[in-house]
Amino acid sequence: MGQLLLKHISCTYDETNISLDDINLSVEKGENICVLGSNGSGKSTLLQIIASCVKPSGGEIFIDDILLKPGVNNGKTGIVFQEPDNQFFMPTVWEDVAFGILKKGMAIEEARTLAVKALKNVEAEELADRQPYKLSGGEKQRVALASILIMDPEILLLDEPSAALDPRSRKNIISILKNLNSTKIIASHDLDLALDLADRIIFLHKGKIAADCPAPGLLLNEAFLQGIGMELPLSIKV
């Protein structure tokens, strides 16, 4: 379960602003995919379309051969946004993590137990009774991840999970993601994160797939990267 297929996905905001242009992509269960590209290449839009947060202008999306309705929550994907604060609105961390299952009618005590378990899975159990807005950037990222994992999505989508994190928090979130068995699609500017996590890399350039290859592949090709407005990973340049 969990095979994802995108056929001819396009997204046009207006006649001159094309975010995605004829994207065809197949993702197998258990794959760890990093979607890389410069600003404006369409990475975030692609994730939001897969998560049904944005309706594509054209094309079809299938999960396990089932055609998804555009813009309708499919229950099979979960997205962690670039800004974790956008996912917080409850007074305590555990209530934010449990919000989805509480909305489905689960009893409060059972929901809290599952929320604490989800927090433990991201090494954040001690944050359960804290106020979300008082957390550090790394703590917020882990809590946002827990709030998605508790819903047990078949496909986990992460938009810039290492953005604005200090080195220790970045290392921590990479370690946590490595230990998750979910199918993962990660959009990022962090090429070293891709070296650490990806077994396959999709390069986007001006809304099109410029390359689709096993990792590290073209991630080590300086000429190719410069051609799509990117640089070598820092660990390679040193």
Backbone as numpy.savetxt, mean C-alpha at the origin, in Angstrom:
# Nx Ny Nz CAx CAy CAz Cx Cy Cz
-6.56 -18.16 -3.48 -7.40 -16.97 -3.48 -6.53 -15.72 -3.48
-6.99 -14.66 -4.14 -6.30 -13.39 -4.07 -5.57 -12.98 -5.33
-5.82 -13.66 -6.47 -5.18 -13.23 -7.71 -5.85 -11.95 -8.20
-5.04 -10.97 -8.56 -5.53 -9.67 -9.03 -5.19 -9.50 -10.50
-6.15 -9.01 -11.26 -5.93 -8.78 -12.69 -6.50 -7.43 -13.08
-5.66 -6.57 -13.64 -6.09 -5.27 -14.16 -6.02 -5.30 -15.68
-7.12 -4.92 -16.32 -7.17 -4.90 -17.78 -7.49 -3.50 -18.29
-6.53 -2.92 -18.99 -6.72 -1.64 -19.69 -7.24 -0.53 -18.76
-6.66 -0.45 -17.57 -7.09 0.56 -16.60 -6.54 1.94 -17.00
-7.43 2.91 -17.07 -7.05 4.29 -17.34 -7.74 5.20 -16.33
-7.14 6.34 -16.10 -7.74 7.33 -15.21 -7.40 8.72 -15.74
-8.42 9.44 -16.14 -8.26 10.78 -16.69 -9.04 11.76 -15.84
-8.34 12.73 -15.24 -9.00 13.72 -14.40 -9.62 14.84 -15.23
-8.97 15.17 -16.34 -9.53 16.09 -17.32 -8.83 15.82 -18.64
-9.14 16.59 -19.66 -8.61 16.29 -20.99 -7.10 16.37 -21.07
-6.48 17.12 -20.20 -5.03 17.29 -20.26 -4.30 16.61 -19.11
-5.03 15.99 -18.17 -4.41 15.40 -16.99 -4.73 13.91 -16.95
-3.86 13.12 -17.57 -4.03 11.67 -17.61 -3.13 11.06 -16.56
-3.73 10.44 -15.54 -2.94 9.87 -14.46 -2.48 8.45 -14.78
-3.35 7.66 -15.40 -3.00 6.30 -15.80 -3.51 6.04 -17.21
-2.71 5.35 -17.99 -3.04 5.15 -19.40 -2.83 3.69 -19.78
-3.94 2.92 -19.87 -3.95 1.55 -20.37 -3.01 0.64 -19.56
-3.30 0.52 -18.27 -2.49 -0.31 -17.39 -3.01 -1.75 -17.39
-2.14 -2.68 -17.72 -2.46 -4.11 -17.68 -1.49 -4.77 -16.70
-2.05 -5.48 -15.72 -1.20 -6.00 -14.65 -1.84 -7.23 -14.02
-1.04 -8.24 -13.79 -1.50 -9.44 -13.11 -0.65 -9.64 -11.86
-1.30 -9.89 -10.72 -0.61 -10.08 -9.45 -1.06 -11.41 -8.86
-0.09 -12.27 -8.57 -0.39 -13.57 -8.02 -0.41 -13.52 -6.48
-1.11 -14.46 -5.88 -1.18 -14.54 -4.43 0.23 -14.64 -3.83
0.48 -13.83 -2.80 1.74 -13.90 -2.09 2.86 -13.06 -2.67
2.63 -12.42 -3.81 3.69 -11.58 -4.40 3.92 -10.32 -3.57
5.16 -9.87 -3.57 5.53 -8.59 -2.97 5.98 -7.68 -4.10
5.13 -6.74 -4.44 5.38 -5.87 -5.58 5.59 -4.44 -5.11
6.64 -3.81 -5.61 6.85 -2.38 -5.39 6.57 -1.64 -6.70
5.75 -0.61 -6.60 5.44 0.25 -7.74 6.26 1.52 -7.57
7.18 1.75 -8.48 8.12 2.85 -8.37 7.93 3.83 -9.52
8.25 5.09 -9.27 8.16 6.12 -10.30 8.33 7.49 -9.68
8.61 8.46 -10.50 8.78 9.83 -10.02 7.43 10.44 -9.65
7.44 11.62 -9.08 6.19 12.31 -8.74 5.31 12.45 -9.98
4.01 12.16 -9.80 3.08 12.32 -10.90 3.03 11.15 -11.86
3.73 10.06 -11.54 3.75 8.91 -12.46 2.48 8.07 -12.37
1.70 8.25 -11.29 0.43 7.52 -11.18 0.41 6.45 -10.11
1.45 6.40 -9.27 1.55 5.32 -8.27 0.37 5.32 -7.30
0.12 6.46 -6.67 -0.96 6.53 -5.68 -2.32 6.30 -6.31
-2.52 6.84 -7.50 -3.80 6.64 -8.19 -4.03 5.17 -8.47
-2.98 4.45 -8.87 -3.12 3.02 -9.15 -3.58 2.27 -7.90
-2.95 2.54 -6.77 -3.35 1.88 -5.53 -4.78 2.23 -5.15
-5.15 3.48 -5.30 -6.50 3.91 -4.92 -7.56 3.31 -5.82
-7.24 3.07 -7.08 -8.18 2.40 -7.97 -8.35 0.94 -7.56
-7.24 0.26 -7.25 -7.33 -1.14 -6.82 -8.15 -1.25 -5.53
-8.00 -0.24 -4.65 -8.72 -0.25 -3.38 -10.15 0.26 -3.49
-10.58 0.62 -4.69 -11.93 1.13 -4.95 -12.18 2.50 -4.33
-11.11 3.24 -4.05 -11.25 4.61 -3.55 -11.45 5.60 -4.69
-10.96 5.25 -5.87 -11.08 6.09 -7.06 -11.63 5.23 -8.19
-12.58 5.78 -8.94 -13.14 5.07 -10.08 -12.27 5.30 -11.31
-11.87 4.24 -12.01 -11.10 4.44 -13.23 -11.97 5.01 -14.35
-11.34 5.66 -15.30 -12.06 6.17 -16.46 -12.40 5.05 -17.43
-11.61 3.98 -17.37 -11.86 2.84 -18.24 -11.12 1.62 -17.75
-11.52 0.45 -18.24 -10.86 -0.78 -17.88 -11.62 -1.59 -16.85
-11.08 -2.75 -16.52 -11.73 -3.68 -15.60 -10.72 -4.23 -14.59
-11.22 -4.56 -13.39 -10.40 -5.17 -12.34 -11.08 -6.45 -11.89
-10.29 -7.52 -11.82 -10.79 -8.82 -11.38 -9.97 -9.29 -10.18
-10.64 -9.89 -9.20 -9.97 -10.63 -8.14 -10.55 -12.03 -8.14
-9.68 -13.02 -8.37 -10.12 -14.42 -8.49 -11.22 -14.56 -9.54
-11.00 -13.90 -10.67 -11.91 -13.96 -11.83 -13.27 -13.30 -11.60
-13.41 -12.60 -10.47 -14.66 -11.89 -10.19 -14.47 -10.42 -10.57
-15.32 -9.91 -11.45 -15.24 -8.52 -11.88 -15.71 -7.61 -10.75
-14.86 -6.66 -10.39 -15.20 -5.72 -9.32 -15.98 -4.54 -9.88
-16.90 -4.04 -9.06 -17.65 -2.85 -9.45 -16.80 -1.62 -9.17
-16.60 -0.76 -10.16 -15.74 0.42 -9.98 -16.20 1.30 -8.82
-15.27 1.66 -7.95 -15.58 2.58 -6.86 -16.38 2.00 -5.72
-16.63 0.69 -5.74 -17.41 0.04 -4.68 -16.47 -0.81 -3.84
-16.49 -0.62 -2.52 -15.60 -1.36 -1.62 -15.78 -2.86 -1.83
-14.68 -3.52 -2.19 -14.79 -4.94 -2.54 -14.50 -5.87 -1.36
-13.99 -5.35 -0.26 -13.73 -6.17 0.92 -12.54 -7.09 0.81
-11.88 -7.11 -0.34 -10.74 -7.99 -0.54 -9.40 -7.26 -0.49
-9.45 -5.93 -0.52 -8.23 -5.15 -0.47 -8.27 -4.20 0.73
-7.10 -3.85 1.21 -7.00 -2.87 2.29 -5.85 -1.94 1.98
-6.06 -0.64 2.15 -5.03 0.34 1.80 -4.60 1.14 3.02
-3.29 1.31 3.17 -2.71 2.19 4.17 -2.22 3.42 3.43
-2.83 4.55 3.72 -2.53 5.77 2.97 -1.19 6.38 3.40
-0.69 7.26 2.56 0.59 7.91 2.82 0.57 8.71 4.11
-0.57 9.35 4.41 -0.72 10.12 5.63 -1.58 9.34 6.62
-0.98 8.66 7.60 -1.76 7.85 8.54 -2.83 8.64 9.27
-2.60 9.93 9.50 -3.60 10.74 10.21 -4.95 10.71 9.53
-4.97 10.48 8.21 -6.23 10.42 7.47 -7.07 9.21 7.86
-6.48 8.25 8.57 -7.20 7.04 8.96 -7.60 7.06 10.44
-7.31 8.16 11.14 -7.60 8.23 12.57 -8.72 9.22 12.86
-9.69 8.79 13.64 -10.77 9.70 14.03 -11.45 9.27 15.33
-10.93 8.21 15.96 -11.49 7.74 17.22 -10.62 8.23 18.38
-11.15 8.23 19.62 -10.41 8.80 20.75 -9.19 7.97 21.19
-9.20 6.66 20.96 -8.05 5.83 21.34 -7.59 4.98 20.17
-6.36 4.52 20.28 -5.77 3.71 19.22 -6.57 2.43 18.98
-6.91 1.72 20.05 -7.60 0.44 19.84 -8.95 0.64 19.16
-9.63 1.75 19.47 -10.93 2.00 18.83 -10.76 2.30 17.34
-9.67 3.00 16.99 -9.41 3.23 15.58 -9.13 1.91 14.86
-8.31 1.07 15.47 -7.98 -0.21 14.87 -9.22 -1.08 14.73
-10.11 -1.03 15.72 -11.30 -1.90 15.75 -12.48 -1.33 14.99
-12.36 -0.12 14.46 -13.53 0.57 13.89 -14.24 -0.29 12.85
-13.49 -0.90 11.94 -14.11 -1.67 10.86 -14.91 -2.85 11.36
-14.37 -3.59 12.33 -15.10 -4.76 12.83 -16.23 -4.35 13.77
-16.08 -3.23 14.47 -17.19 -2.72 15.28 -18.36 -2.31 14.38
-18.02 -1.71 13.25 -19.06 -1.29 12.30 -19.84 -2.49 11.76
-19.19 -3.65 11.73 -19.84 -4.86 11.25 -20.69 -5.52 12.33
-20.67 -4.94 13.57 -21.54 -5.45 14.62 -20.87 -6.31 15.67
-19.54 -6.39 15.65 -18.86 -7.21 16.65 -18.99 -6.58 18.04
-19.09 -7.39 19.05 -19.17 -6.92 20.43 -17.89 -6.18 20.81
-18.03 -5.18 21.68 -16.91 -4.30 22.00 -15.74 -5.07 22.61
-15.98 -5.94 23.56 -14.88 -6.66 24.21 -14.13 -7.55 23.23
-14.88 -8.23 22.37 -14.24 -9.08 21.37 -13.44 -8.23 20.39
-14.00 -7.08 20.01 -13.31 -6.18 19.07 -12.02 -5.66 19.69
-12.07 -5.32 20.97 -10.85 -4.83 21.63 -9.78 -5.92 21.67
-10.19 -7.14 21.96 -9.23 -8.25 21.99 -8.55 -8.42 20.64
-9.33 -8.36 19.56 -8.76 -8.50 18.22 -7.90 -7.29 17.85
-8.30 -6.11 18.31 -7.51 -4.90 18.03 -6.15 -4.99 18.70
-6.12 -5.43 19.94 -4.84 -5.57 20.66 -3.97 -6.62 19.98
-4.59 -7.69 19.49 -3.84 -8.72 18.77 -3.24 -8.15 17.49
-4.04 -7.35 16.76 -3.54 -6.73 15.53 -2.39 -5.77 15.83
-2.50 -5.03 16.92 -1.42 -4.13 17.33 -0.17 -4.91 17.71
-0.35 -6.04 18.35 0.80 -6.88 18.72 1.53 -7.36 17.47
0.78 -7.64 16.42 1.38 -8.11 15.17 2.25 -7.06 14.50
2.03 -5.78 14.84 2.86 -4.70 14.28 3.72 -4.05 15.37
3.91 -4.80 16.46 4.78 -4.37 17.56 4.32 -3.04 18.16
3.00 -2.93 18.37 2.44 -1.68 18.90 1.38 -1.94 19.96
1.44 -3.09 20.61 0.43 -3.46 21.60 0.33 -2.44 22.72
1.46 -1.85 23.10 1.48 -0.91 24.22 0.78 0.41 23.91
0.41 0.63 22.65 -0.21 1.88 22.24 -1.74 1.84 22.32
-2.31 0.72 22.69 -3.76 0.49 22.58 -4.61 1.61 23.18
-4.22 2.13 24.33 -5.05 3.12 25.02 -4.55 4.55 24.82
-3.59 4.74 23.94 -3.07 6.07 23.66 -4.02 6.82 22.72
-3.85 8.14 22.66 -4.59 8.96 21.70 -3.81 9.02 20.39
-4.44 8.70 19.28 -3.71 8.60 18.01 -2.92 9.85 17.64
-3.46 11.02 17.91 -2.80 12.24 17.46 -1.52 12.53 18.24
-1.31 11.81 19.35 -0.10 12.01 20.16 1.02 11.04 19.80
0.81 10.19 18.81 1.81 9.20 18.43 2.89 9.80 17.54
4.04 9.15 17.52 5.09 9.54 16.58 4.74 9.07 15.18
5.51 9.51 14.19 5.24 9.10 12.81 5.32 7.61 12.62
6.34 6.97 13.20 6.47 5.53 13.08 5.36 4.79 13.78
4.95 5.27 14.94 3.85 4.65 15.67 2.55 4.76 14.88
2.31 5.93 14.29 1.09 6.12 13.49 1.07 5.15 12.31
2.21 4.97 11.67 2.27 4.07 10.53 1.93 2.63 10.93
2.44 2.20 12.08 2.15 0.85 12.54 0.69 0.68 12.94
0.11 1.70 13.57 -1.31 1.64 13.96 -2.20 1.63 12.72
-1.87 2.45 11.74 -2.66 2.46 10.50 -2.61 1.09 9.83
-1.45 0.46 9.86 -1.31 -0.88 9.29 -2.16 -1.88 10.06
-2.16 -1.79 11.38 -2.97 -2.70 12.19 -4.45 -2.54 11.89
-4.89 -1.30 11.64 -6.32 -1.06 11.37 -6.77 -1.70 10.06
-5.83 -1.95 9.16 -6.14 -2.65 7.92 -6.00 -4.16 8.10
-4.95 -4.59 8.78 -4.71 -6.03 8.95 -5.84 -6.70 9.71
-6.48 -5.99 10.63 -7.56 -6.58 11.42 -8.75 -7.00 10.53
-8.84 -6.38 9.35 -9.93 -6.71 8.42 -9.57 -7.91 7.53
-8.33 -8.40 7.67 -7.86 -9.59 6.96 -8.04 -9.48 5.45
-7.49 -8.43 4.83 -7.63 -8.29 3.37 -6.78 -9.33 2.64
-7.21 -9.72 1.45 -6.42 -10.64 0.64 -5.23 -9.93 0.01
-5.40 -8.63 -0.26 -4.34 -7.85 -0.91 -4.11 -6.59 -0.09
-2.88 -6.38 0.35 -2.52 -5.24 1.17 -1.84 -4.19 0.29
-2.37 -2.97 0.31 -1.85 -1.87 -0.49 -1.24 -0.83 0.45
-0.02 -0.41 0.17 0.64 0.56 1.03 1.21 1.69 0.19
0.82 2.92 0.53 1.27 4.10 -0.21 2.35 4.81 0.60
3.59 4.72 0.13 4.74 5.38 0.76 4.86 5.04 2.26
4.98 3.75 2.60 4.99 3.38 4.02 6.20 3.89 4.79
7.28 4.25 4.10 8.48 4.72 4.81 8.64 6.24 4.75
7.69 6.94 4.15 7.80 8.39 3.98 7.87 9.09 5.33
8.82 10.02 5.45 8.96 10.89 6.62 9.27 10.14 7.91
9.71 8.90 7.82 10.08 8.16 9.02 11.57 8.34 9.31
11.92 8.35 10.60 13.34 8.38 10.95 13.93 7.00 10.66
15.27 6.89 10.59 15.89 5.61 10.19 15.44 4.41 11.01
15.30 4.58 12.32 14.89 3.45 13.16 13.46 3.02 12.86
12.56 3.99 12.71 11.15 3.66 12.41 11.04 3.04 11.03
11.84 3.54 10.08 11.83 2.99 8.73 12.27 1.52 8.76
13.36 1.24 9.48 13.85 -0.13 9.60 12.80 -1.02 10.24
12.08 -0.49 11.22 11.06 -1.26 11.93 9.90 -1.62 11.02
9.42 -0.64 10.24 8.26 -0.92 9.37 8.64 -1.89 8.26
9.87 -1.81 7.75 10.32 -2.76 6.74 10.36 -4.17 7.32
10.86 -4.31 8.54 10.91 -5.61 9.20 9.52 -6.20 9.38
8.57 -5.36 9.80 7.19 -5.82 9.99 6.59 -6.28 8.67
6.79 -5.50 7.62 6.23 -5.86 6.32 6.83 -7.15 5.78
8.11 -7.36 6.04 8.76 -8.60 5.59 8.10 -9.82 6.21
7.61 -9.68 7.43 7.05 -10.83 8.15 5.57 -11.06 7.88
4.94 -10.19 7.07 3.53 -10.38 6.73 3.41 -11.30 5.52
2.48 -12.25 5.60 2.31 -13.20 4.50 1.36 -12.72 3.41
0.76 -11.54 3.60 -0.22 -11.04 2.64 0.43 -10.74 1.30
-0.40 -10.77 0.25 0.01 -10.19 -1.02 0.15 -8.69 -0.80
1.29 -8.12 -1.21 1.54 -6.70 -0.94 1.88 -5.96 -2.23
1.23 -4.80 -2.40 1.58 -3.88 -3.48 1.93 -2.57 -2.82
3.18 -2.14 -2.97 3.71 -0.99 -2.25 4.14 0.08 -3.24
3.54 1.27 -3.13 3.97 2.41 -3.94 4.97 3.21 -3.13
6.11 3.55 -3.74 7.14 4.21 -2.95 8.13 4.97 -3.81
8.74 6.01 -3.19 9.91 6.66 -3.74 11.18 6.05 -3.15
11.03 5.20 -2.16 12.14 4.65 -1.41 12.67 3.42 -2.15
13.69 3.62 -2.97 14.20 2.52 -3.78 14.93 1.47 -2.94
15.51 1.90 -1.83 16.15 0.94 -0.95 15.13 0.05 -0.26
13.95 0.59 0.02 12.86 -0.23 0.55 12.49 -1.31 -0.47
12.45 -0.93 -1.74 12.15 -1.91 -2.79 13.21 -3.01 -2.84
14.47 -2.64 -2.66 15.53 -3.65 -2.62 15.31 -4.63 -1.47
14.82 -4.13 -0.35 14.61 -4.96 0.84 13.37 -5.83 0.76
12.31 -5.34 0.11 11.00 -6.00 0.20 10.50 -6.67 -1.08
10.85 -6.13 -2.22 10.17 -6.55 -3.45 10.75 -7.84 -4.04
9.87 -8.69 -4.56 10.34 -9.75 -5.44 9.97 -9.44 -6.89
9.27 -8.32 -7.07 8.91 -7.86 -8.42 8.71 -6.35 -8.37
9.12 -5.67 -9.43 9.04 -4.21 -9.45 8.32 -3.75 -10.71
7.36 -2.84 -10.51 6.65 -2.18 -11.62 7.13 -0.73 -11.65
7.67 -0.30 -12.78 8.08 1.08 -12.95 7.00 1.83 -13.74
6.50 2.91 -13.16 5.54 3.75 -13.85 6.23 5.02 -14.34
5.84 5.47 -15.52 6.37 6.72 -16.07 5.28 7.38 -16.90
4.88 8.56 -16.47 3.84 9.32 -17.17 2.57 8.49 -17.37
2.20 7.76 -16.33 0.94 7.02 -16.36 0.97 5.69 -17.07
2.13 5.28 -17.57 2.26 4.00 -18.26 3.26 3.11 -17.54
3.14 1.80 -17.76 4.13 0.88 -17.22 5.36 0.94 -18.11
6.46 1.45 -17.54 7.71 1.54 -18.30 8.47 0.22 -18.27
8.29 -0.56 -17.20 8.94 -1.86 -17.08 8.28 -2.65 -15.97
8.32 -3.97 -16.12 7.78 -4.91 -15.13 8.79 -6.04 -15.06
9.52 -6.15 -13.93 10.62 -7.10 -13.89 10.82 -7.66 -12.48
11.46 -8.83 -12.40 11.83 -9.35 -11.07 12.81 -8.41 -10.40
12.78 -8.36 -9.07 13.74 -7.53 -8.34 15.09 -8.25 -8.27
16.20 -7.49 -8.25 16.27 -6.03 -8.37 16.19 -5.52 -9.79
16.58 -6.33 -10.76 16.43 -5.99 -12.16 16.89 -4.59 -12.51
15.97 -3.82 -13.12 16.31 -2.49 -13.60 16.53 -1.48 -12.48
16.28 -1.90 -11.25 16.55 -1.03 -10.12 18.05 -0.73 -10.00
18.86 -1.52 -10.65 20.31 -1.32 -10.64 20.83 -0.71 -11.94
19.92 -0.36 -12.84 20.29 0.18 -14.16 20.18 1.69 -14.14
21.30 2.38 -13.97 21.28 3.84 -13.81 20.74 4.55 -15.03
21.08 4.09 -16.22 20.61 4.75 -17.44 19.09 4.66 -17.56
18.54 3.48 -17.25 17.08 3.33 -17.31 16.40 4.23 -16.29
16.90 4.23 -15.07 16.30 5.03 -14.01 16.33 6.51 -14.35
17.45 7.00 -14.84 17.53 8.41 -15.21 16.56 8.76 -16.33
16.31 7.80 -17.19 15.37 8.03 -18.29 13.94 8.22 -17.85
13.61 7.73 -16.65 12.24 7.92 -16.13 12.25 8.84 -14.90
13.32 9.64 -14.79 13.36 10.66 -13.74 13.70 10.15 -12.36
14.45 9.04 -12.26 14.80 8.46 -10.97 16.32 8.30 -10.87
16.77 8.01 -9.65 18.20 7.80 -9.39 18.40 6.41 -8.81
19.65 5.96 -8.79 19.97 4.68 -8.17 19.62 4.70 -6.68
19.31 3.53 -6.09 19.13 3.46 -4.64 20.36 3.99 -3.92
20.15 4.64 -2.79 21.26 5.24 -2.05 22.30 4.17 -1.65
21.84 2.99 -1.30 22.77 1.95 -0.87 23.66 1.48 -2.02
23.22 1.67 -3.25 24.01 1.30 -4.41 24.99 2.41 -4.78
24.57 3.66 -4.58 25.40 4.81 -4.95 26.58 4.98 -4.02
26.43 4.54 -2.77 27.51 4.72 -1.79 28.72 3.87 -2.14
